[in-house]
Amino acid sequence: MALIQAVHSGGVATITLDSPANRNALSLALLAEMTTALDAAAADDGVRLVELRHTGPVFCSGADLKETQAGDGDGLPVARLGEVLEALAGHPKPVLAVVAGPARAGGLGLMAAADVTVCADTAHFAFTEVRLGVVPSVISAVVLPRLTSRAASELFLTGDVFDGPRAEQIGLVSRSVPADALEPAAAAFRESLLRGGPDALRATKRLLREHPIGMAQLTALSVKHFSSAEGREGVAAAREKRDPSWLR
């Protein structure tokens, strides 16, 4: 039985965590399926956006504790989590996460690795690792660049629960909205992200990860894309007040 559902339609690869019986816990099987789905979306030229969703009331409860207790070394789910976080953060297409319910530990890593994350204000979150006697090490690679340093210290060290509005305040999510406004907010982000040129979006994602770099490199990057076929088409479309070719 699949733990991830992946559907490609209208330029969007929708990847859905579909293991509600264990609160979408990050088991080895789920992580493997997620890696496969992300790789397939990266390889599909028809996909211009990855949307990460979930079934059931919980977005993701973190690492599968049953497997964690039984495993060791490479048999631990956390040993594979970094691969998924890298695949999300380094994905060539923008990644939008839509979070309707709670998340813990590794689930917050998924939220932080996405380029844009929108959550319901009723959702609640916690970095619970220290309360289990472990360290939020792997997720720190994607979480710490998002959070203010004070919030990171408080929440990593206490494991306290916080809500959607606090998650927005500290930078974990892009937007926290009332539960009944979650789908309209997701649709608005989806529409905006799909409007970008595919090559420009890919290069901008790389810029966001690698910045700061030297001004000479930044200038060369701008010149390259303004001179590209995609850049010329985008400028022409703007001047002619029409949609660029990638939206047709």
C-alpha positions as CSV (number, residue, x, y, z in Angstrom):
1,M,0.0,0.0,0.0
2,A,1.4,3.4,-1.1
3,L,2.3,5.9,1.6
4,I,2.7,8.7,-0.8
5,Q,0.3,9.8,-3.5
6,A,1.8,11.6,-6.5
7,V,-0.3,13.2,-9.3
8,H,1.0,15.4,-12.1
9,S,-1.7,17.8,-13.5
10,G,-1.7,21.3,-14.9
11,G,2.0,21.9,-14.3
12,V,1.7,20.9,-10.7
13,A,3.1,17.7,-9.1
14,T,1.0,17.1,-6.0
15,I,2.8,14.9,-3.5
16,T,0.5,13.9,-0.6
17,L,1.6,12.2,2.6
18,D,-0.9,9.4,2.8
19,S,-0.2,7.4,6.0
20,P,-2.8,8.8,8.3
21,A,-3.0,5.7,10.5
22,N,0.4,6.6,12.0
23,R,0.0,10.4,11.6
24,N,2.1,10.5,8.4
25,A,5.2,9.5,10.4
26,L,8.5,9.5,8.5
27,S,9.1,5.8,8.1
28,L,11.8,4.4,5.8
29,A,9.2,3.4,3.3
30,L,7.5,6.7,3.2
31,L,10.9,8.5,2.9
32,A,11.8,6.2,0.0
33,E,8.5,6.9,-1.8
34,M,8.9,10.6,-1.3
35,T,12.4,10.6,-2.8
36,T,11.0,8.7,-5.8
37,A,8.1,11.2,-6.2
38,L,10.4,14.2,-5.9
39,D,12.9,12.8,-8.5
40,A,10.0,12.1,-10.9
41,A,8.7,15.7,-10.5
42,A,12.2,17.0,-11.2
43,A,12.6,14.9,-14.3
44,D,9.2,15.8,-15.8
45,D,9.4,19.0,-18.0
46,G,5.7,19.4,-17.7
47,V,5.9,20.0,-13.9
48,R,6.6,23.6,-12.9
49,L,5.6,23.4,-9.3
50,V,5.6,20.8,-6.5
51,E,2.8,20.9,-4.0
52,L,3.3,19.0,-0.7
53,R,0.1,18.1,1.1
54,H,-1.3,15.5,3.6
55,T,-4.3,13.3,4.3
56,G,-5.7,13.0,7.8
57,P,-5.7,15.6,10.6
58,V,-1.9,15.6,11.1
59,F,0.6,16.9,8.6
60,C,3.5,14.9,9.9
61,S,4.4,13.5,13.4
62,G,8.1,13.3,12.7
63,A,10.2,10.1,12.6
64,D,8.4,6.8,12.9
65,L,9.2,6.0,16.5
66,K,8.4,2.2,16.1
67,E,11.1,2.0,13.4
68,T,13.4,4.3,15.4
69,Q,13.2,2.1,18.5
70,A,13.9,-1.1,16.5
71,G,16.5,0.3,14.2
72,D,20.2,1.2,14.4
73,G,22.6,3.1,12.1
74,D,21.4,3.2,8.5
75,G,18.2,1.4,9.6
76,L,17.0,4.5,11.4
77,P,14.5,6.8,9.6
78,V,16.6,9.9,10.5
79,A,19.5,8.4,8.5
80,R,17.4,8.9,5.4
81,L,15.6,12.2,6.3
82,G,18.5,14.4,5.1
83,E,18.1,13.0,1.6
84,V,14.5,14.0,1.5
85,L,15.2,17.5,2.9
86,E,17.9,18.0,0.3
87,A,15.6,16.9,-2.4
88,L,13.0,19.4,-1.3
89,A,15.3,22.3,-0.6
90,G,17.4,21.7,-3.7
91,H,14.5,20.8,-6.0
92,P,14.7,22.6,-9.4
93,K,11.0,23.5,-9.2
94,P,9.4,25.7,-6.5
95,V,7.9,23.7,-3.6
96,L,4.7,24.8,-1.9
97,A,3.7,23.1,1.4
98,V,0.1,23.2,2.5
99,V,-0.3,22.3,6.1
100,A,-3.7,21.9,7.6
101,G,-2.7,20.1,10.8
102,P,-0.1,19.6,13.5
103,A,3.6,18.7,12.8
104,R,6.4,17.7,15.1
105,A,10.2,17.3,14.7
106,G,11.1,16.0,11.3
107,G,7.7,17.2,9.9
108,L,8.9,20.8,10.6
109,G,11.9,20.0,8.5
110,L,9.6,19.3,5.6
111,M,7.8,22.6,6.1
112,A,11.1,24.5,6.4
113,A,12.6,22.8,3.3
114,A,9.7,24.0,1.1
115,D,10.1,27.3,-0.6
116,V,6.7,28.6,0.5
117,T,4.7,27.1,3.3
118,V,1.1,28.1,4.2
119,C,-0.6,26.7,7.3
120,A,-3.9,26.8,9.2
121,D,-3.7,29.0,12.2
122,T,-5.2,26.2,14.2
123,A,-2.2,23.9,13.5
124,H,0.4,23.5,16.2
125,F,4.0,22.6,16.1
126,A,6.9,21.5,18.3
127,F,10.6,20.6,18.0
128,T,10.2,17.6,20.4
129,E,13.6,16.0,19.9
130,V,15.2,17.1,23.2
131,R,12.2,15.6,25.1
132,L,13.1,12.3,23.5
133,G,16.7,12.7,24.5
134,V,17.9,13.3,20.9
135,V,19.0,16.3,18.9
136,P,17.3,18.2,16.0
137,S,20.4,17.8,14.0
138,V,19.4,16.9,10.5
139,I,16.5,19.3,10.3
140,S,18.6,22.2,11.6
141,A,20.1,22.4,8.1
142,V,16.8,23.7,6.7
143,V,15.1,25.0,9.8
144,L,17.8,27.3,11.3
145,P,18.1,29.5,8.1
146,R,14.3,30.2,8.5
147,L,14.1,31.0,12.2
148,T,15.1,34.0,14.2
149,S,18.0,33.0,16.5
150,R,16.1,33.7,19.7
151,A,13.1,31.6,18.6
152,A,15.5,28.8,17.5
153,S,17.1,28.7,20.9
154,E,13.8,28.8,22.8
155,L,11.9,26.2,20.7
156,F,14.8,23.8,20.1
157,L,15.8,23.7,23.8
158,T,12.3,23.6,25.3
159,G,10.4,21.5,22.9
160,D,7.3,23.7,23.7
161,V,4.3,23.7,21.4
162,F,3.6,26.8,19.3
163,D,0.8,27.8,16.9
164,G,0.4,28.9,13.3
165,P,0.7,32.6,14.0
166,R,3.9,32.1,16.0
167,A,5.2,30.0,13.2
168,E,4.7,32.8,10.8
169,Q,6.2,35.4,13.2
170,I,9.5,33.4,13.6
171,G,9.8,32.6,9.9
172,L,8.9,28.8,9.9
173,V,6.0,29.4,7.6
174,S,5.3,32.0,4.9
175,R,1.7,32.6,6.0
176,S,-0.7,31.4,8.7
177,V,-4.4,31.8,7.8
178,P,-7.7,30.7,9.3
179,A,-8.5,27.1,8.6
180,D,-11.3,28.0,6.2
181,A,-9.0,30.3,4.2
182,L,-6.2,27.7,3.8
183,E,-7.3,26.5,0.3
184,P,-7.8,30.0,-1.1
185,A,-4.4,31.0,0.2
186,A,-2.8,27.9,-1.3
187,A,-4.5,28.6,-4.6
188,A,-3.1,32.2,-4.6
189,F,0.4,31.0,-3.9
190,R,0.1,28.3,-6.6
191,E,-1.0,30.8,-9.2
192,S,1.8,33.2,-8.4
193,L,4.5,30.5,-8.4
194,L,3.3,29.1,-11.7
195,R,3.7,32.5,-13.4
196,G,7.5,32.5,-13.2
197,G,9.7,31.3,-16.1
198,P,10.9,27.8,-15.4
199,D,14.5,28.5,-16.0
200,A,14.3,31.8,-14.0
201,L,12.7,30.0,-11.1
202,R,15.4,27.3,-11.1
203,A,18.2,29.9,-11.1
204,T,16.5,32.0,-8.5
205,K,16.2,29.0,-6.2
206,R,19.9,28.4,-6.6
207,L,20.6,32.1,-5.9
208,L,18.6,31.9,-2.7
209,R,20.6,28.9,-1.5
210,E,24.0,30.1,-2.5
211,H,23.8,33.9,-1.8
212,P,25.9,35.8,-1.0
213,I,28.2,35.5,-4.0
214,G,30.3,38.2,-5.6
215,M,28.8,41.1,-7.6
216,A,30.6,40.0,-10.8
217,Q,28.8,36.6,-10.5
218,L,25.5,38.2,-9.8
219,T,25.9,40.5,-12.8
220,A,26.8,37.6,-15.1
221,L,23.8,35.7,-13.9
222,S,21.4,38.6,-14.6
223,V,23.0,39.2,-18.0
224,K,22.7,35.5,-18.8
225,H,19.0,35.4,-18.1
226,F,18.1,38.7,-19.6
227,S,19.8,37.4,-22.8
228,S,18.2,34.0,-22.7
229,A,15.3,33.0,-24.9
230,E,13.1,32.8,-21.8
231,G,14.1,36.2,-20.6
232,R,13.6,37.8,-24.0
233,E,10.1,36.2,-24.3
234,G,9.2,37.4,-20.8
235,V,10.2,41.0,-21.6
236,A,8.4,40.9,-24.9
237,A,5.3,39.6,-23.2
238,A,5.4,42.3,-20.6
239,R,5.8,45.0,-23.3
240,E,3.0,43.5,-25.4
241,K,0.7,43.0,-22.4
242,R,0.2,39.3,-23.0
243,D,1.0,36.0,-21.1
244,P,4.5,34.6,-21.8
245,S,4.7,31.4,-23.7
246,W,5.2,29.2,-20.7
247,L,1.7,30.1,-19.5
248,R,-0.1,29.1,-22.7
